[in-house]
Each structure stands twice: as C-alpha cells, then as structure tokens.
Amino acid sequence: MVTPEDIKGWIEQGISDCRVEITGDGQHFYAVIISPAFAGQNRVQQHQLVYKALGERMKAEIHALSMQTMTPEEYAADDAAD
C-alpha cells in the first residue's frame, strides 16, 4: 500500500527544492507542494509537473490525489494572511 511518505519522497525526487506535506488514508491523498519551480506557471502546468514527478504511479499505485501547489512567495503571502 502507498503511504503519504512514499508520495512525498517521489515528488521530492522529481521536483528539486520543494516542500511537500501530504495526508491520506492509503487510497485518497491531499498534498500541499511549495516550489520555486512553479514560478511563472499556471495551476495546470504546476500540477503537470507533479504528475510528471509521480509518473506511472498516478495510473497504477495512487488512487486519488488532490493537491494545492504554490510558489514560496505565494505560500508566504497565504501564511501572512492567516
């Protein structure tokens, strides 16, 4: 069974200099991914980077993944708003 730690590791291997927080129950996962690699990209492009990092695992091992992607600047602004 896939764990949140597995997914975290796979994303970190595929996207350099990122911060990943994942929760899940083995079937459904939710990820917050913060990376400077997302700068200048729209949400679809950001999610495509994550899917690329996960590769074939998205088709076979990971049943459902919801995610929120943001740059470090967006994360800092969101954190400051709280």
C-alpha positions as CSV (number, residue, x, y, z in Angstrom):
1,M,0.0,0.0,0.0
2,V,1.2,3.5,-0.9
3,T,1.8,5.8,2.1
4,P,1.9,9.6,2.3
5,E,5.7,9.3,2.9
6,D,6.1,7.4,-0.4
7,I,4.3,10.1,-2.3
8,K,6.2,12.8,-0.5
9,G,9.5,11.1,-1.5
10,W,8.6,10.6,-5.1
11,I,7.6,14.3,-5.5
12,E,10.7,15.5,-3.8
13,Q,12.8,13.3,-6.1
14,G,11.1,14.7,-9.2
15,I,10.9,18.4,-8.2
16,S,14.0,19.9,-6.8
17,D,14.0,22.3,-3.9
18,C,10.3,21.6,-3.0
19,R,8.5,21.3,0.3
20,V,5.7,18.7,0.4
21,E,3.1,18.0,3.0
22,I,0.8,15.0,2.4
23,T,-2.0,13.5,4.3
24,G,-4.1,10.4,3.3
25,D,-5.6,7.1,4.1
26,G,-3.8,4.8,1.6
27,Q,-6.5,5.4,-1.0
28,H,-7.1,9.2,-1.1
29,F,-4.3,11.7,-0.6
30,Y,-4.1,15.5,-0.2
31,A,-0.8,17.3,-0.9
32,V,0.4,20.8,-0.4
33,I,3.5,21.4,-2.6
34,I,5.6,24.5,-2.5
35,S,8.4,25.0,-5.0
36,P,10.1,27.8,-6.9
37,A,9.8,25.6,-10.0
38,F,6.1,26.7,-10.1
39,A,7.0,30.3,-10.7
40,G,5.5,31.7,-13.9
41,Q,3.3,28.7,-14.4
42,N,-0.5,28.4,-14.2
43,R,-2.1,25.8,-11.9
44,V,-2.5,23.3,-14.7
45,Q,1.2,23.5,-15.6
46,Q,2.1,23.2,-11.9
47,H,0.0,20.1,-11.5
48,Q,1.5,18.6,-14.7
49,L,5.0,19.0,-13.1
50,V,3.7,17.0,-10.1
51,Y,2.1,14.3,-12.3
52,K,5.4,14.1,-14.2
53,A,7.3,13.6,-10.9
54,L,4.9,10.8,-10.0
55,G,5.0,9.2,-13.4
56,E,3.2,5.9,-13.9
57,R,2.4,5.7,-10.2
58,M,-0.5,8.0,-10.8
59,K,-2.1,5.4,-13.1
60,A,-1.3,2.3,-11.0
61,E,-0.4,3.0,-7.4
62,I,-2.1,6.2,-6.4
63,H,-5.9,6.1,-6.5
64,A,-6.7,9.7,-5.9
65,L,-4.5,12.8,-5.3
66,S,-5.8,16.3,-4.6
67,M,-3.2,19.0,-4.4
68,Q,-2.5,22.6,-3.8
69,T,0.6,24.0,-5.5
70,M,2.2,27.3,-4.9
71,T,5.5,29.2,-5.1
72,P,7.3,30.0,-1.9
73,E,6.2,33.7,-2.3
74,E,2.5,32.6,-2.6
75,Y,2.9,30.4,0.5
76,A,4.4,33.2,2.5
77,A,1.6,35.6,1.4
78,D,-1.0,32.9,2.3
79,D,0.7,32.3,5.6
80,A,0.8,36.0,6.4
81,A,-2.9,36.3,5.7
82,D,-3.8,33.7,8.3
